[in-house]
């Protein structure tokens, strides 16, 4: 076995993992712990990021809290790219993402305080036969593009409380106008007031305005910024387009610090995941592996970097043998039950459809590799930058803190 290849710790299922795999931390060292700390703040306690570091301050007067999530801003990218700047200067450490390391799973954790095992959004695509099979829960569509129908579809799909409900302190959700009032956002921002913005400067203006208008009262401003993620998908995570935009984000963060100076506000900034690039020659089309494809009872779901498979009953062992034959050096075929035992989906009462949503097996892709398939009517999206897997670049996210 390669020295860079990991096995699970001895007290957990002994399964093979991709090279240099970083497992998610669901205690103080991960995004889940940070989300729980935000919930503690909403319950009326002073802000304190998870981990051994001391609170940002000891003042008796309650302070405001701004939580900013920059979609796709990995910690390793930050350290490679930012030799100087406001973000790196205020970096206090790093956290792991959840698994899969993807927006649907991680952002939902920050909006609910629940691990993926509990909220059940285990990738951009999930399998839920109540809605016709494989669906994309964030845009609420089936694979192939048909919308989910029915007045109770969204409540049934997202049947859990948010982080903002039944709390002592108020919360304000700040999101791009085109996303702020979608069914997903409306459902996951319950308990908070919602403000839409346009563009990066619009986000900074909206955050600063919300803090100003809150007066002397403590409040949480929870802000989400997606553009960095979209550019990374389209151009690659180390492209000049992404680096140029990162510089704009860094400058905007510095501006926010100046505008909030003296306001009694603590700021914490992080991400949902990082990125790697997957060149075309490392994209596997499942149609080129008909032996594997015919063993599946449904299209792939989850992520291109962590694809969940619903293997037909009785074909499990054959699937594993063929996956090893076809995909050695490209992917690890793991049993989904073993991943549950390993704890990669996090703690808490499992979602009642968790088993369905992670299938019988997962294809955990090696660094640089992705896998995809096609369904009729589905618009294909070429992606250079990808995420969802267990590489350090995907899993490590920054913890950035400032006091204003």
Secondary structure, DSSP 8 states (H G I E B T S, - for coil): --TTEEE--TTS---EEEET------STTBHHHHHHHHHHHHTT-----SSSS--S---SS--EEEEEEETT-BHHHHHHH-SSSHHHHTEEEEEE--SSBSHHHHHHHHHHS--HHHH---SSBEEEGGGTEEEETTTTEETTS-B--STTHHHHHT-S--TTTT-SSEEEEEEEHHHHTSHHHHHHTTTSEEEEE-HHHHHHHHHHHHHHHTTTS-EEEEEEE-HHHHHHHHH-TTSHHHHHHHHHHHHHHHHHHHHTTTS-EEEEEE-S---EE--GGGEEEGGG-HHHHTTBSS--EE-SSEEEE-B-TT-HHHHHHHHHHHHTTTEEEEEHHHHHHHTTT-SSS--TTHHHHH-SEEEEE-TT-EEE---TT------SEE-BS-SHHHHEEEEEEEE-
